[in-house]
Amino acid sequence: MKNLVAEAMKDGGSVFPLPSSTCLPALQKTDEIVELAKVAHQYGGIYATHQRSEANALDESLTEVFEIGQARANTRRDLAPETAYKKNWGRHAGSLEEN
């Protein structure tokens, strides 16, 4: 998978998109995503994602996004904050400001 990301970046890609793999916990482990984001970073790419949870694990899923992009892969990140659950509407702003 790292080779595929590297090839995509060499071919002109600028974003390492993982909307499906980080939304669905079973598809990728955090450590795997970090390694792929590091490859994208080597080519000036960014890590773009949706969080894994929009519901009860919203805080944990946002923490994971910031951990992957900022703390572990040291790359810029683009988060598409979507919250389908009414009880979490408006909660992204505070999380994004903190990170």
SEKOLRO-25227 format. One record per residue: residue in one letter; x negated, y negated, z of N, C-alpha, C in turn. Coordinates in steps of 0.02 Angstrom, whole numbers, plus 50000, padded with zeros to 5 digits. Each point is the difference from the previous one (the first is absolute). Example, Ala and Ser with C-alpha at 12.3 -4.5 7.8 and 13.67 -1.06 7.14 Angstrom:
BEGIN
a493405028450390500454994150000499554994050000
s500184994749964499584994150003500394994550037
***
This chain:
BEGIN
m499595005950000500414994150000499564993750000
k499455000050036499564994350001499754998449929
n499855005349962499764998949932500544996849957
l500635001950010500544997049962500084992550016
v499934998350064500044993050019499424996249970
a499405002850003499414996749972500094998949925
e500235005049965500114999449928500514994649984
a500544999850039500514994949989499724993050011
m499584999350051499704993550013499524998149944
k499615004849976499534998849945500364998149936
d500605002749992500404998649940500384993450005
g499874996250051500314993450006500524999350053
g500115005150039500494999550055499774995250053
s500474997050034499824995450054500365001750065
v500475004649995500415001850058499995007550009
f499925002150063500065007150017500695000850031
p500505001649958500695000350026500165006750031
l500284999850058500225006250033500704999250027
p500474997949960500664999250029500315006550023
s499905005349963500345006250019499615003850053
s499344999749997499625004150047499994997250070
t500054993550009500024997450068500714999450025
c500495000049957500695000050025500205007050025
l499725005049969500195006850017499435003450038
p500065000550066499445002350041499705006749979
a500385004449971499745006649984499514999849941
l500014994849961499605000049939499274998250010
q499844995750045499314998050012499884998850074
k499425002050022499794998550068499644993249999
t500014996550056499704993550003499275000249979
d499615004950023499295000349982499915000749925
e500435003749966499955000849927500144993449965
i500494996350024500164993649970499434995150010
v499695000050059499434995750013499455001349949
e499845006249988499475001749953500154997649930
l500635000649978500194997749934499994992349996
a500214996750053499984992750002499284997549998
k499545003650031499294998249998499735000149929
v500215005049962499785000449930500264994049961
a500644998450009500284994149965499624993750020
h499834999450063499634994150025499324999349966
q499675005549986499354999849967500044996649932
y500585000149969500104997049934500394993550004
g500074997350060500374993850009500755000850002
g500235006150004500725001350002500304998950068
i500654999950003500354999250063500445006150014
y500195000750061500445005450022500714997350004
a500455002549958500694997749999500465005750023
t500464998550044500415005450027500664997550028
h500435004750013500594999150042499835003550065
q500284997950054499875003450063500375006750001
r499785004550043500315006750004500714999850028
s500144995450043500664999950033500294993049999
e500644999849989500384993750005500465000350060
a499975005450038500485001150053499665000150068
n500055005550036499765000350069499244999850007
a499645001649947499274999950004499714994049961
l500384994749996499784994149962499344997250026
d499944999150065499384997250028499405004449985
e500085006550009499455004649987499815000049927
s500494999649956499845000349928499654993649978
l500194994350027499654993849983499295000050028
t499935002550060499325000650029499565004349956
e500285005449973499615004349955499774996249938
v500454996149970499824996249940499414995450015
f500034996450055499464995450017499365003750018
e500075005650033499425004150017499655002549937
i500385002449952499715002649938499644994449963
g500364994649986499734994849958499474995750032
q500124998050061499574995150032499445003350040
a500175004250046499525002750047499565005549972
r500305004449961499625006049979499734999649929
a500394997549953499774999749931499704993249983
n500114995050043499734993349990500204997249932
t500625001049981500224997549936500624995750008
r500134995949952500614996050001500595004749992
r500574998150027500595004349995500604995949980
d500455003349967500634997049979500555004450026
l500394997450046500545003750031500664997749972
a500405004649977500684998449977500475001550058
p500104995150044500405001350059500745000549985
e500255005950006500715001149990500295003250063
t500544997350022500325002750059500745000949985
a500185006249988500695001649984500455000150062
y499695000750057500395000750062500124993250032
k500624998250007500194993450024499674998250066
k499915004950044499714998450066499284997549993
n499675001349943499314997849991499944993849955
w500554997349976499974994149957499654994450037
g499544996849967499654994350029499395001850042
r499885006450011499455002050043499324999949965
h499995000249934499375000049964499594993750011
a500344994450002499644993550004499514999950058
g500215002050059499555000050057499435004949992
s500135005849973499485005049989499494997549950
l500234996849947499554997649948499574994350025
e500284995650042499624994450027499455002550046
e500125005250038499515002750046499415003249964
n500115002349939499485003649963499784996049940
***
